[in-house]
């Protein structure tokens, strides 16, 4: 209900930005826009009345009628003051509300027709309005107490107001509200509506102020507590300094805090470390757990969370270093140089995980050291041989007495950088028991997708292993669990040829041993022929470990001889070699004795490289019993039975009595009975030896063979070809029979060895017998 009288007027309009004027309100503001100044000047000439209406958006410099609220306040201009810069400061007093009916002019200033809404001062107040007035005044008083931005004296003038509309306007003018909220109150025509809306607004503002007060109180308390602690701590320091003493515990805690600040640890590590320091600070020194916390802090602060070495990415230098340290091993060197090339192109790259597989003594461990030297990275090594406890990898939880991190974290501390070359030696020698499976614990370490947040049970913080270059070594793959093997890139390192061993001995082993035994090059001369004889008659291995031992033995004996006889030089030749090393341990080229019946030379693969084995077959009168000796495994025994069945199936072609099986006992023996032997590779060798023994035809002494046999006489491919061929070459074999499907493996054999051997590729047993058995009137050469 409108208790006022409506009157139409034509007035100049002054748009306000971010400001709103209520009736009965007196305030001053600055005016700078041309249109606004024009409206003021017109008003001063006329009756000093002007309409003040607020812009909807304060950012608009040149508002149109649609940008200005339709309800405003008719005000009287009390004072004008010109300021420098074409600005006018104006003092106005609000009179009453008015609504814009239409815009009469927009240039040079806004002139509008308005209808004034004048409230009657004699309106009767009912009990509801009286209650509203009291409630609003009470709420406003509460607002003043919480806000502390309004002077409490205001309440004296507020309490003196009897008119509900005027009360609402005066209170609204003192509230810190947004312009659009104030506009809602201005547009509320009736006093009752205005008071109701004002009550809602003040109630909401009081709630917000209460929350602000609680937040401020909480922050102040925290600040006071921190300041108090700091003040007391500083006082304690000052007292201790005056007394000339310092509390050991305080000094220790301060040292930890200083170290944490200096190390620039990741945020989550720093937070954990500081929490542990606080625990240590509150704990009495005599408590046993304080020692556990100290140890834990020492471990955390000694780990390379951010330390990183700069890689040397020069491929030429790396290639030179790898060639200096190692002879041959081309595949491994090529893989390392590929990695370096990619690192030059891609700055951020996950470290590769290489698995070097090969016999002992071929240089797997020393190759990893060379990689570290080429990259200029730190090098760490842990041996996994015999590890059977998962805690060795992941560490023990701190609840255990004497708990420590696992070997991975220990090695990272030793490295001092987060990107070392990390060698996991003998990964195939791990085993599992009731304490867990360490191979499963390594799955996270060696997974490029997971190891950026490796979790150790002791540290309990994720540690980034993604920049580590892991290199693992193994003698054989079959002992490595498949999920673990799947995470690694396998590189096979086969045994060395005789030529390679000679070069390695001359270039690396002899100079190394001379240095270790205090000898000079002129003190001891070992000829190339002597080195070859050591390789042939005193060692039988894929690597060079035993060769180095024999050279060390020569150096020891030479050193003693030089001191005893006071000589200056010793020459070791092929003639006097036995004086230094004793009688030869092996026979080189032992297959050259002659062609024999029932004896065939096979080739075998072992963890220490390739070897040759003679398979002997003896036929005796009996009742068809087959005896197998020489500690043969199940697969090898099955190969023997398959070979015998095949020979029986072609007995007519071999001119053997069909009933030989019923009238004879057959004994198959593989010498060196103490050594377990297994695998299908000896299938065709057993069949050849059986055919030779049953037909009485000798086997060619210069032929060695490998391949799996089927009941139909097919020859199937086998593995370890390179190692087997090298072993045959060492033994003086001239002709090698291989399955046709193994032709691709010949590419791995060095060219100089290939030239000295005759390879016969077969796909059935008849071809094997054709080549291996010596026909009548042939000498087998």
DRENFIDO-40754 format. One record per residue (C-alpha): x, y, z; residue number from 0; residue in one letter. Coordinates in steps of 0.05 Angstrom, whole numbers, plus 5000, padded with zeros to 4 digits. Last residue first. Layout:
N
> X Y Z NUM A
...
***
This chain:
781
> 6790 3262 4135 780 X
> 6745 3204 4151 779 X
> 6791 3151 4124 778 X
> 6742 3125 4074 777 X
> 6745 3052 4047 776 X
> 6675 3038 4073 775 X
> 6631 3097 4089 774 X
> 6645 3140 4150 773 X
> 6580 3159 4185 772 X
> 6569 3233 4200 771 X
> 6549 3261 4133 770 X
> 6499 3210 4108 769 X
> 6477 3196 4179 768 X
> 6457 3269 4188 767 X
> 6422 3272 4120 766 X
> 6382 3211 4139 765 X
> 6362 3244 4205 764 X
> 6321 3299 4173 763 X
> 6325 3376 4166 762 X
> 6399 3386 4156 761 X
> 6448 3444 4153 760 X
> 6521 3425 4145 759 X
> 6570 3477 4168 758 X
> 6644 3471 4150 757 X
> 6688 3509 4199 756 X
> 6751 3552 4193 755 X
> 6716 3609 4155 754 X
> 6660 3613 4205 753 X
> 6711 3624 4262 752 X
> 6741 3685 4227 751 X
> 6671 3711 4211 750 X
> 6649 3712 4284 749 X
> 6585 3671 4298 748 X
> 6522 3713 4308 747 X
> 6501 3706 4235 746 X
> 6501 3630 4243 745 X
> 6438 3636 4286 744 X
> 6395 3648 4224 743 X
> 6412 3578 4197 742 X
> 6382 3546 4260 741 X
> 6321 3522 4220 740 X
> 6366 3477 4179 739 X
> 6385 3438 4242 738 X
> 6461 3438 4252 737 X
> 6517 3391 4233 736 X
> 6587 3418 4247 735 X
> 6650 3399 4208 734 X
> 6722 3416 4229 733 X
> 6723 3402 4303 732 X
> 6787 3424 4339 731 X
> 6761 3425 4411 730 X
> 6761 3501 4413 729 X
> 6720 3501 4349 728 X
> 6669 3455 4379 727 X
> 6663 3500 4441 726 X
> 6655 3561 4396 725 X
> 6600 3525 4357 724 X
> 6563 3506 4420 723 X
> 6565 3577 4449 722 X
> 6540 3606 4383 721 X
> 6484 3555 4375 720 X
> 6455 3563 4445 719 X
> 6385 3540 4425 718 X
> 6355 3481 4387 717 X
> 6321 3470 4320 716 X
> 6285 3405 4301 715 X
> 6312 3347 4260 714 X
> 6258 3302 4232 713 X
> 6270 3227 4239 712 X
> 6198 3205 4242 711 X
> 6203 3193 4317 710 X
> 6229 3264 4326 709 X
> 6301 3286 4338 708 X
> 6328 3349 4370 707 X
> 6392 3379 4343 706 X
> 6467 3384 4355 705 X
> 6527 3356 4317 704 X
> 6602 3349 4317 703 X
> 6641 3320 4258 702 X
> 6717 3314 4254 701 X
> 6722 3242 4282 700 X
> 6674 3215 4228 699 X
> 6632 3161 4260 698 X
> 6652 3088 4249 697 X
> 6604 3038 4217 696 X
> 6590 2975 4257 695 X
> 6517 2977 4236 694 X
> 6488 2974 4306 693 X
> 6543 3017 4338 692 X
> 6542 3069 4284 691 X
> 6466 3074 4282 690 X
> 6464 3081 4358 689 X
> 6519 3135 4357 688 X
> 6480 3173 4303 687 X
> 6414 3168 4343 686 X
> 6449 3193 4406 685 X
> 6479 3252 4368 684 X
> 6411 3267 4335 683 X
> 6377 3275 4403 682 X
> 6434 3310 4439 681 X
> 6401 3379 4437 680 X
> 6337 3355 4473 679 X
> 6358 3378 4543 678 X
> 6391 3350 4604 677 X
> 6458 3334 4635 676 X
> 6477 3329 4708 675 X
> 6553 3325 4720 674 X
> 6578 3267 4761 673 X
> 6575 3220 4701 672 X
> 6630 3256 4663 671 X
> 6620 3210 4603 670 X
> 6553 3201 4567 669 X
> 6534 3128 4564 668 X
> 6483 3089 4522 667 X
> 6480 3014 4535 666 X
> 6442 2969 4487 665 X
> 6424 2897 4503 664 X
> 6417 2851 4443 663 X
> 6373 2794 4417 662 X
> 6304 2826 4421 661 X
> 6325 2894 4394 660 X
> 6366 2862 4338 659 X
> 6302 2829 4312 658 X
> 6299 2871 4249 657 X
> 6371 2853 4232 656 X
> 6406 2917 4210 655 X
> 6417 2933 4137 654 X
> 6411 3008 4150 653 X
> 6351 3014 4104 652 X
> 6319 2953 4136 651 X
> 6331 2982 4206 650 X
> 6293 3046 4188 649 X
> 6238 3041 4242 648 X
> 6287 3010 4293 647 X
> 6334 3069 4284 646 X
> 6275 3117 4297 645 X
> 6254 3079 4360 644 X
> 6326 3083 4386 643 X
> 6330 3158 4374 642 X
> 6262 3169 4409 641 X
> 6286 3128 4469 640 X
> 6351 3168 4474 639 X
> 6313 3234 4466 638 X
> 6268 3213 4524 637 X
> 6329 3201 4567 636 X
> 6354 3271 4550 635 X
> 6288 3302 4569 634 X
> 6286 3265 4636 633 X
> 6356 3284 4657 632 X
> 6419 3242 4645 631 X
> 6467 3226 4701 630 X
> 6518 3190 4656 629 X
> 6481 3124 4646 628 X
> 6424 3098 4602 627 X
> 6411 3023 4596 626 X
> 6365 2994 4543 625 X
> 6348 2919 4552 624 X
> 6332 2879 4489 623 X
> 6346 2808 4515 622 X
> 6421 2803 4513 621 X
> 6482 2801 4469 620 X
> 6518 2867 4474 619 X
> 6515 2934 4437 618 X
> 6555 2994 4466 617 X
> 6538 3066 4452 616 X
> 6582 3125 4472 615 X
> 6563 3198 4469 614 X
> 6623 3245 4470 613 X
> 6608 3314 4497 612 X
> 6626 3383 4472 611 X
> 6619 3446 4513 610 X
> 6587 3515 4508 609 X
> 6585 3569 4560 608 X
> 6587 3570 4637 607 X
> 6512 3561 4643 606 X
> 6516 3501 4597 605 X
> 6501 3489 4524 604 X
> 6519 3422 4492 603 X
> 6551 3397 4428 602 X
> 6553 3324 4409 601 X
> 6610 3280 4386 600 X
> 6590 3209 4366 599 X
> 6621 3143 4392 598 X
> 6591 3076 4370 597 X
> 6647 3058 4322 596 X
> 6708 3103 4325 595 X
> 6743 3149 4275 594 X
> 6810 3172 4300 593 X
> 6847 3210 4356 592 X
> 6830 3279 4328 591 X
> 6772 3288 4376 590 X
> 6822 3310 4430 589 X
> 6834 3376 4394 588 X
> 6864 3409 4455 587 X
> 6873 3363 4514 586 X
> 6860 3395 4581 585 X
> 6898 3402 4647 584 X
> 6967 3413 4617 583 X
> 7024 3395 4664 582 X
> 7047 3448 4712 581 X
> 7032 3522 4707 580 X
> 7100 3556 4712 579 X
> 7147 3499 4692 578 X
> 7094 3476 4641 577 X
> 7102 3542 4604 576 X
> 7176 3529 4590 575 X
> 7169 3507 4518 574 X
> 7110 3550 4497 573 X
> 7148 3611 4522 572 X
> 7151 3652 4586 571 X
> 7209 3700 4585 570 X
> 7236 3727 4651 569 X
> 7275 3792 4658 568 X
> 7318 3829 4708 567 X
> 7347 3774 4751 566 X
> 7362 3775 4825 565 X
> 7356 3699 4826 564 X
> 7310 3697 4886 563 X
> 7276 3764 4874 562 X
> 7263 3750 4800 561 X
> 7241 3678 4814 560 X
> 7191 3701 4866 559 X
> 7162 3753 4819 558 X
> 7160 3703 4762 557 X
> 7122 3652 4804 556 X
> 7071 3704 4823 555 X
> 7065 3732 4752 554 X
> 7055 3662 4723 553 X
> 6999 3648 4774 552 X
> 6966 3715 4756 551 X
> 6967 3694 4682 550 X
> 6933 3629 4703 549 X
> 6881 3666 4744 548 X
> 6867 3714 4685 547 X
> 6855 3655 4640 546 X
> 6809 3626 4693 545 X
> 6766 3690 4690 544 X
> 6768 3697 4614 543 X
> 6698 3677 4594 542 X
> 6670 3617 4556 541 X
> 6713 3567 4593 540 X
> 6764 3511 4583 539 X
> 6830 3533 4611 538 X
> 6900 3503 4618 537 X
> 6912 3469 4551 536 X
> 6880 3514 4498 535 X
> 6877 3582 4531 534 X
> 6946 3574 4564 533 X
> 6972 3549 4497 532 X
> 6945 3611 4461 531 X
> 6976 3657 4513 530 X
> 7044 3622 4503 529 X
> 7038 3631 4427 528 X
> 7026 3706 4438 527 X
> 7090 3711 4479 526 X
> 7093 3727 4553 525 X
> 7149 3775 4573 524 X
> 7160 3791 4646 523 X
> 7208 3842 4676 522 X
> 7206 3889 4615 521 X
> 7132 3903 4624 520 X
> 7142 3921 4697 519 X
> 7123 3879 4757 518 X
> 7091 3899 4823 517 X
> 7043 3840 4824 516 X
> 6980 3882 4814 515 X
> 7013 3921 4757 514 X
> 7036 3859 4720 513 X
> 6966 3829 4731 512 X
> 6932 3889 4698 511 X
> 6981 3893 4640 510 X
> 6971 3817 4627 509 X
> 6895 3819 4631 508 X
> 6878 3880 4589 507 X
> 6909 3885 4520 506 X
> 6949 3820 4514 505 X
> 6897 3776 4550 504 X
> 6838 3809 4516 503 X
> 6871 3801 4447 502 X
> 6886 3727 4460 501 X
> 6815 3716 4487 500 X
> 6786 3749 4425 499 X
> 6826 3703 4380 498 X
> 6805 3641 4420 497 X
> 6732 3661 4413 496 X
> 6696 3694 4471 495 X
> 6633 3666 4503 494 X
> 6564 3695 4488 493 X
> 6536 3759 4517 492 X
> 6460 3759 4508 491 X
> 6422 3824 4516 490 X
> 6354 3820 4549 489 X
> 6311 3883 4557 488 X
> 6278 3878 4625 487 X
> 6207 3883 4650 486 X
> 6185 3816 4620 485 X
> 6241 3781 4659 484 X
> 6207 3800 4724 483 X
> 6139 3774 4702 482 X
> 6173 3710 4675 481 X
> 6209 3691 4740 480 X
> 6285 3687 4729 479 X
> 6313 3617 4737 478 X
> 6304 3600 4662 477 X
> 6345 3661 4641 476 X
> 6415 3637 4653 475 X
> 6481 3667 4677 474 X
> 6448 3732 4699 473 X
> 6465 3806 4704 472 X
> 6420 3866 4716 471 X
> 6432 3938 4693 470 X
> 6386 3993 4720 469 X
> 6396 4064 4695 468 X
> 6363 4106 4750 467 X
> 6320 4164 4726 466 X
> 6254 4129 4743 465 X
> 6276 4111 4814 464 X
> 6235 4165 4849 463 X
> 6223 4151 4922 462 X
> 6153 4148 4952 461 X
> 6155 4157 5028 460 X
> 6149 4103 5080 459 X
> 6225 4103 5092 458 X
> 6224 4035 5127 457 X
> 6175 3997 5083 456 X
> 6206 4025 5019 455 X
> 6157 4050 4966 454 X
> 6181 4064 4896 453 X
> 6144 4123 4866 452 X
> 6177 4134 4798 451 X
> 6187 4059 4797 450 X
> 6117 4044 4771 449 X
> 6115 4054 4695 448 X
> 6190 4039 4685 447 X
> 6180 3972 4722 446 X
> 6246 3947 4751 445 X
> 6237 3970 4823 444 X
> 6163 3951 4824 443 X
> 6177 3880 4801 442 X
> 6236 3874 4849 441 X
> 6189 3858 4907 440 X
> 6164 3798 4867 439 X
> 6235 3773 4858 438 X
> 6246 3781 4933 437 X
> 6193 3728 4947 436 X
> 6170 3727 5019 435 X
> 6197 3707 5088 434 X
> 6170 3636 5081 433 X
> 6220 3622 5025 432 X
> 6240 3649 4957 431 X
> 6305 3646 4918 430 X
> 6351 3695 4882 429 X
> 6408 3669 4839 428 X
> 6379 3693 4772 427 X
> 6390 3766 4790 426 X
> 6464 3753 4797 425 X
> 6484 3827 4801 424 X
> 6435 3884 4805 423 X
> 6478 3941 4778 422 X
> 6452 4012 4787 421 X
> 6481 4066 4741 420 X
> 6464 4128 4781 419 X
> 6407 4178 4770 418 X
> 6381 4200 4839 417 X
> 6450 4220 4865 416 X
> 6488 4204 4929 415 X
> 6506 4134 4904 414 X
> 6512 4106 4975 413 X
> 6444 4134 4993 412 X
> 6415 4101 4930 411 X
> 6449 4036 4950 410 X
> 6416 4036 5018 409 X
> 6349 4052 4985 408 X
> 6355 3991 4939 407 X
> 6384 3947 4994 406 X
> 6323 3955 5038 405 X
> 6316 4007 5092 404 X
> 6335 3988 5164 403 X
> 6299 3961 5225 402 X
> 6341 3946 5287 401 X
> 6280 3927 5328 400 X
> 6219 3922 5284 399 X
> 6164 3976 5287 398 X
> 6203 4016 5236 397 X
> 6180 3970 5180 396 X
> 6235 3928 5148 395 X
> 6266 3942 5079 394 X
> 6236 3934 5010 393 X
> 6292 3894 4976 392 X
> 6324 3856 5034 391 X
> 6254 3857 5066 390 X
> 6231 3807 5012 389 X
> 6278 3754 5042 388 X
> 6311 3702 4998 387 X
> 6375 3735 4974 386 X
> 6424 3679 4955 385 X
> 6457 3718 4899 384 X
> 6425 3787 4895 383 X
> 6491 3825 4893 382 X
> 6485 3900 4899 381 X
> 6524 3950 4856 380 X
> 6529 4025 4854 379 X
> 6560 4070 4801 378 X
> 6555 4146 4799 377 X
> 6546 4175 4730 376 X
> 6598 4203 4682 375 X
> 6560 4171 4624 374 X
> 6621 4134 4598 373 X
> 6644 4118 4669 372 X
> 6576 4091 4688 371 X
> 6574 4048 4624 370 X
> 6645 4023 4640 369 X
> 6623 4001 4708 368 X
> 6565 3962 4677 367 X
> 6614 3928 4630 366 X
> 6656 3907 4690 365 X
> 6597 3868 4716 364 X
> 6581 3832 4651 363 X
> 6653 3818 4632 362 X
> 6653 3748 4601 361 X
> 6677 3715 4665 360 X
> 6615 3675 4681 359 X
> 6569 3654 4623 358 X
> 6519 3703 4593 357 X
> 6458 3746 4604 356 X
> 6462 3821 4610 355 X
> 6393 3847 4631 354 X
> 6381 3920 4613 353 X
> 6330 3966 4646 352 X
> 6330 4033 4609 351 X
> 6324 4098 4648 350 X
> 6262 4138 4633 349 X
> 6275 4198 4588 348 X
> 6274 4273 4597 347 X
> 6322 4309 4551 346 X
> 6300 4275 4487 345 X
> 6349 4284 4429 344 X
> 6414 4276 4468 343 X
> 6383 4222 4510 342 X
> 6364 4185 4446 341 X
> 6437 4183 4424 340 X
> 6459 4160 4493 339 X
> 6410 4102 4492 338 X
> 6434 4082 4422 337 X
> 6506 4084 4448 336 X
> 6488 4036 4504 335 X
> 6453 3988 4455 334 X
> 6513 3988 4407 333 X
> 6561 3974 4464 332 X
> 6519 3914 4485 331 X
> 6516 3886 4414 330 X
> 6591 3896 4401 329 X
> 6616 3856 4460 328 X
> 6686 3855 4427 327 X
> 6744 3881 4472 326 X
> 6724 3920 4533 325 X
> 6751 3979 4573 324 X
> 6781 4021 4518 323 X
> 6725 4005 4469 322 X
> 6673 4027 4520 321 X
> 6712 4091 4534 320 X
> 6720 4108 4460 319 X
> 6646 4096 4447 318 X
> 6627 4141 4505 317 X
> 6674 4196 4479 316 X
> 6643 4191 4410 315 X
> 6572 4190 4436 314 X
> 6580 4255 4476 313 X
> 6522 4255 4525 312 X
> 6560 4264 4590 311 X
> 6502 4261 4639 310 X
> 6496 4314 4693 309 X
> 6491 4285 4763 308 X
> 6427 4291 4803 307 X
> 6412 4310 4875 306 X
> 6337 4321 4887 305 X
> 6316 4266 4935 304 X
> 6387 4241 4943 303 X
> 6379 4205 5010 302 X
> 6419 4229 5071 301 X
> 6363 4271 5101 300 X
> 6313 4213 5102 299 X
> 6364 4165 5132 298 X
> 6387 4213 5187 297 X
> 6314 4227 5203 296 X
> 6300 4152 5211 295 X
> 6361 4142 5255 294 X
> 6341 4201 5299 293 X
> 6268 4175 5303 292 X
> 6292 4106 5325 291 X
> 6338 4136 5377 290 X
> 6280 4177 5404 289 X
> 6240 4112 5409 288 X
> 6283 4088 5466 287 X
> 6260 4144 5512 286 X
> 6319 4174 5552 285 X
> 6319 4239 5512 284 X
> 6247 4257 5532 283 X
> 6202 4266 5471 282 X
> 6172 4333 5452 281 X
> 6230 4353 5407 280 X
> 6234 4284 5375 279 X
> 6160 4287 5356 278 X
> 6171 4357 5327 277 X
> 6231 4332 5287 276 X
> 6187 4274 5261 275 X
> 6135 4324 5237 274 X
> 6190 4366 5205 273 X
> 6215 4305 5166 272 X
> 6145 4286 5142 271 X
> 6131 4357 5117 270 X
> 6199 4362 5084 269 X
> 6188 4296 5048 268 X
> 6119 4317 5023 267 X
> 6145 4384 4999 266 X
> 6205 4357 4961 265 X
> 6271 4372 4998 264 X
> 6308 4438 4993 263 X
> 6368 4410 5031 262 X
> 6383 4475 5069 261 X
> 6316 4479 5106 260 X
> 6319 4406 5127 259 X
> 6391 4414 5151 258 X
> 6372 4475 5193 257 X
> 6313 4438 5224 256 X
> 6357 4379 5241 255 X
> 6410 4424 5272 254 X
> 6357 4460 5313 253 X
> 6332 4393 5339 252 X
> 6403 4372 5358 251 X
> 6418 4439 5392 250 X
> 6353 4435 5431 249 X
> 6369 4364 5453 248 X
> 6440 4382 5473 247 X
> 6416 4441 5516 246 X
> 6467 4495 5511 245 X
> 6511 4525 5564 244 X
> 6548 4590 5574 243 X
> 6498 4616 5626 242 X
> 6485 4678 5584 241 X
> 6477 4635 5522 240 X
> 6430 4588 5558 239 X
> 6388 4648 5580 238 X
> 6387 4677 5510 237 X
> 6368 4610 5480 236 X
> 6312 4602 5530 235 X
> 6286 4672 5515 234 X
> 6288 4656 5440 233 X
> 6248 4592 5453 232 X
> 6199 4630 5496 231 X
> 6188 4684 5442 230 X
> 6182 4632 5386 229 X
> 6132 4591 5427 228 X
> 6093 4655 5443 227 X
> 6094 4678 5371 226 X
> 6069 4610 5348 225 X
> 6015 4608 5401 224 X
> 5995 4680 5387 223 X
> 5992 4665 5313 222 X
> 5949 4604 5324 221 X
> 5903 4643 5371 220 X
> 5898 4700 5321 219 X
> 5881 4653 5265 218 X
> 5826 4620 5306 217 X
> 5798 4687 5329 216 X
> 5799 4714 5258 215 X
> 5762 4653 5233 214 X
> 5711 4658 5289 213 X
> 5700 4733 5275 212 X
> 5692 4721 5200 211 X
> 5640 4667 5215 210 X
> 5602 4715 5261 209 X
> 5608 4771 5208 208 X
> 5577 4725 5156 207 X
> 5519 4708 5204 206 X
> 5510 4782 5220 205 X
> 5507 4799 5145 204 X
> 5452 4747 5135 203 X
> 5410 4776 5193 202 X
> 5422 4847 5167 201 X
> 5396 4827 5097 200 X
> 5335 4791 5123 199 X
> 5317 4849 5169 198 X
> 5326 4899 5112 197 X
> 5278 4860 5068 196 X
> 5226 4861 5123 195 X
> 5237 4935 5138 194 X
> 5230 4954 5064 193 X
> 5168 4913 5054 192 X
> 5136 4946 5116 191 X
> 5159 5015 5095 190 X
> 5124 5009 5027 189 X
> 5163 5025 4964 188 X
> 5218 4972 4963 187 X
> 5258 4997 4904 186 X
> 5309 5031 4950 185 X
> 5317 4966 4989 184 X
> 5330 4926 4925 183 X
> 5379 4980 4903 182 X
> 5419 4970 4967 181 X
> 5428 4896 4947 180 X
> 5450 4917 4876 179 X
> 5501 4966 4905 178 X
> 5535 4915 4949 177 X
> 5527 4925 5023 176 X
> 5567 4958 5079 175 X
> 5506 4983 5119 174 X
> 5501 5055 5141 173 X
> 5453 5077 5085 172 X
> 5408 5017 5099 171 X
> 5399 5041 5172 170 X
> 5378 5111 5149 169 X
> 5331 5084 5096 168 X
> 5296 5033 5142 167 X
> 5286 5085 5197 166 X
> 5258 5135 5146 165 X
> 5207 5084 5123 164 X
> 5188 5064 5195 163 X
> 5179 5137 5220 162 X
> 5195 5142 5294 161 X
> 5269 5158 5291 160 X
> 5302 5175 5359 159 X
> 5331 5105 5367 158 X
> 5371 5114 5303 157 X
> 5401 5181 5326 156 X
> 5427 5149 5390 155 X
> 5447 5085 5353 154 X
> 5496 5125 5310 153 X
> 5538 5136 5373 152 X
> 5563 5064 5366 151 X
> 5608 5087 5308 150 X
> 5606 5040 5249 149 X
> 5666 4997 5226 148 X
> 5666 4953 5288 147 X
> 5627 4901 5248 146 X
> 5608 4855 5304 145 X
> 5582 4908 5353 144 X
> 5550 4949 5296 143 X
> 5514 4887 5270 142 X
> 5486 4872 5339 141 X
> 5458 4944 5341 140 X
> 5429 4934 5271 139 X
> 5395 4870 5295 138 X
> 5363 4907 5353 137 X
> 5341 4965 5308 136 X
> 5312 4915 5257 135 X
> 5275 4878 5312 134 X
> 5246 4942 5342 133 X
> 5223 4968 5274 132 X
> 5192 4900 5256 131 X
> 5154 4898 5322 130 X
> 5126 4968 5310 129 X
> 5108 4948 5238 128 X
> 5070 4888 5265 127 X
> 5036 4929 5320 126 X
> 5007 4979 5272 125 X
> 5039 5046 5259 124 X
> 4992 5101 5234 123 X
> 5017 5145 5178 122 X
> 5026 5219 5195 121 X
> 5094 5229 5161 120 X
> 5065 5212 5093 119 X
> 5116 5183 5045 118 X
> 5129 5219 4979 117 X
> 5139 5177 4917 116 X
> 5159 5225 4862 115 X
> 5141 5208 4790 114 X
> 5195 5223 4741 113 X
> 5204 5255 4673 112 X
> 5276 5252 4652 111 X
> 5332 5297 4627 110 X
> 5399 5264 4613 109 X
> 5454 5310 4590 108 X
> 5476 5343 4526 107 X
> 5440 5302 4501 106 X
> 5395 5246 4528 105 X
> 5330 5285 4530 104 X
> 5259 5269 4552 103 X
> 5274 5199 4581 102 X
> 5210 5167 4607 101 X
> 5173 5147 4670 100 X
> 5233 5146 4717 99 X
> 5213 5129 4788 98 X
> 5225 5174 4848 97 X
> 5244 5164 4921 96 X
> 5249 5223 4969 95 X
> 5294 5279 4994 94 X
> 5367 5257 4992 93 X
> 5417 5311 5010 92 X
> 5475 5328 4964 91 X
> 5546 5355 4969 90 X
> 5583 5359 4902 89 X
> 5657 5356 4886 88 X
> 5668 5378 4814 87 X
> 5724 5352 4770 86 X
> 5754 5389 4711 85 X
> 5826 5370 4731 84 X
> 5833 5413 4792 83 X
> 5771 5414 4837 82 X
> 5707 5456 4832 81 X
> 5664 5455 4894 80 X
> 5588 5451 4892 79 X
> 5543 5453 4954 78 X
> 5475 5434 4978 77 X
> 5446 5401 4916 76 X
> 5377 5374 4933 75 X
> 5363 5301 4918 74 X
> 5309 5261 4884 73 X
> 5328 5188 4894 72 X
> 5328 5132 4842 71 X
> 5284 5077 4813 70 X
> 5291 5062 4739 69 X
> 5361 5032 4745 68 X
> 5409 5057 4691 67 X
> 5441 5015 4635 66 X
> 5377 5015 4592 65 X
> 5380 5092 4590 64 X
> 5449 5089 4558 63 X
> 5513 5094 4599 62 X
> 5577 5126 4575 61 X
> 5634 5104 4621 60 X
> 5608 5033 4634 59 X
> 5649 4999 4690 58 X
> 5597 5014 4744 57 X
> 5547 4965 4714 56 X
> 5474 4974 4734 55 X
> 5484 5049 4739 54 X
> 5453 5083 4800 53 X
> 5400 5139 4798 52 X
> 5407 5209 4828 51 X
> 5351 5255 4804 50 X
> 5367 5329 4812 49 X
> 5337 5388 4849 48 X
> 5375 5455 4854 47 X
> 5313 5493 4831 46 X
> 5333 5515 4761 45 X
> 5402 5545 4749 44 X
> 5435 5496 4798 43 X
> 5399 5437 4766 42 X
> 5424 5457 4696 41 X
> 5496 5460 4723 40 X
> 5489 5392 4756 39 X
> 5461 5359 4693 38 X
> 5517 5388 4650 37 X
> 5569 5363 4700 36 X
> 5538 5293 4695 35 X
> 5539 5295 4618 34 X
> 5611 5317 4618 33 X
> 5635 5262 4664 32 X
> 5677 5285 4725 31 X
> 5633 5285 4787 30 X
> 5662 5275 4857 29 X
> 5620 5254 4916 28 X
> 5589 5284 4978 27 X
> 5539 5256 5027 26 X
> 5473 5271 5062 25 X
> 5421 5215 5068 24 X
> 5349 5233 5085 23 X
> 5326 5194 5023 22 X
> 5377 5141 5001 21 X
> 5436 5153 4955 20 X
> 5471 5096 4918 19 X
> 5543 5090 4895 18 X
> 5582 5042 4850 17 X
> 5576 5091 4792 16 X
> 5520 5144 4796 15 X
> 5479 5169 4737 14 X
> 5459 5243 4745 13 X
> 5390 5257 4716 12 X
> 5361 5327 4703 11 X
> 5289 5334 4728 10 X
> 5218 5337 4699 9 X
> 5166 5325 4753 8 X
> 5105 5283 4767 7 X
> 5076 5278 4837 6 X
> 5052 5215 4873 5 X
> 5026 5224 4945 4 X
> 5049 5176 4998 3 X
> 5017 5118 5037 2 X
> 5027 5068 4981 1 X
> 5000 5000 5000 0 X
***
